[in-house]
Amino acid sequence: MSRATVELPSAARAFLTRCDTATFTTLRPDGTPHVTPVRFTFDAATGLARVTTRAGARKARNVAAGGPAARVALCQADGFRWITLEGRAAVTDDPARLAEAVRRYTARYRAAPPTPPDLAIVEIAVDRVLHLNL
């Protein structure tokens, strides 16, 4: 998965550090959208967003079923201020990647994420950013 720096206004970067949840949209194998609330982290320097989840969760299965072309969207909103991060996604349970995801999640949300036995992360190579009033 290629990664690149994502340029964002400083207000958008600040918005992405808040302890907010976002909606995470994936596509089911039949093409219908699956939308769920999630917590996530975003690293603008690498253009990588991370969502911790269970490997067996519908969102993780949707991404895995989509293969290398799987596209997803994260949307964090507060009233009429919002930002959407879109990109290609992949699921991994690599221990080093999990540790980095947990570290970043804990720093953003000031608490560790749940740690189910099948902990996995969805990594999103962000290639499109939309925002309003940031």
VENZI-V146901 format. One record per pair of residues at least 4 apart in sequence whose C-alpha atoms are under 6 Angstrom apart, sorted by the first residue. I is the first residue (numbers start at 1). J is the second residue. D is the distance in Angstrom with one decimal. If there is no record, write none. Layout:
# VENZI-V146901
I/J/D
I/J/D
This chain:
# VENZI-V146901
3/46/5.6
3/47/5.6
3/125/5.7
4/46/5.2
4/47/5.2
5/44/5.7
5/45/4.7
5/46/5.0
5/47/5.1
6/44/5.1
6/47/5.2
11/134/5.4
12/134/5.4
19/109/5.3
21/38/5.5
21/39/4.8
22/37/5.5
22/38/5.4
22/75/5.2
22/76/4.3
23/36/5.4
23/37/4.5
23/74/5.6
23/75/5.2
24/35/5.4
24/36/5.3
24/73/5.8
24/74/4.6
25/34/5.6
25/35/4.5
25/72/5.6
25/73/5.2
26/33/5.8
26/34/5.3
26/72/5.0
27/31/5.4
27/32/5.6
27/33/4.6
27/34/5.8
27/62/6.0
28/32/5.4
28/62/5.2
40/50/5.5
40/51/4.7
41/49/5.5
41/50/5.3
42/48/5.8
42/49/4.2
43/47/5.7
43/48/5.3
47/125/5.9
47/126/5.3
48/124/5.5
48/125/5.0
48/126/6.0
49/123/5.8
49/124/5.0
50/122/5.7
50/123/4.7
51/121/5.5
51/122/5.1
52/120/6.0
52/121/4.4
53/119/5.9
53/120/5.4
53/121/5.8
54/118/5.3
54/119/4.7
54/120/5.4
55/60/5.7
55/118/5.5
55/120/5.2
58/62/6.0
61/65/6.0
63/70/5.7
66/70/4.4
70/88/5.5
70/89/5.6
71/87/5.4
71/88/4.4
71/89/5.8
72/86/5.8
72/87/5.8
73/85/5.6
73/86/4.4
74/84/5.5
74/85/5.2
75/83/5.7
75/84/4.2
76/82/5.6
76/83/5.5
77/81/5.7
77/82/4.1
81/132/5.5
81/133/5.0
82/131/5.5
82/132/5.5
83/130/5.7
83/131/4.2
84/129/5.7
84/130/5.1
85/129/4.8
86/126/5.4
86/128/5.1
87/124/5.8
87/125/5.3
87/126/4.3
87/127/5.1
88/124/5.6
88/125/5.4
89/123/5.5
89/124/4.3
90/122/5.6
90/123/5.5
91/121/5.7
91/122/4.5
92/120/5.7
92/121/5.6
93/120/4.6
102/106/6.0
105/109/5.9
106/110/5.0
106/111/4.8
106/112/4.6
115/119/6.0
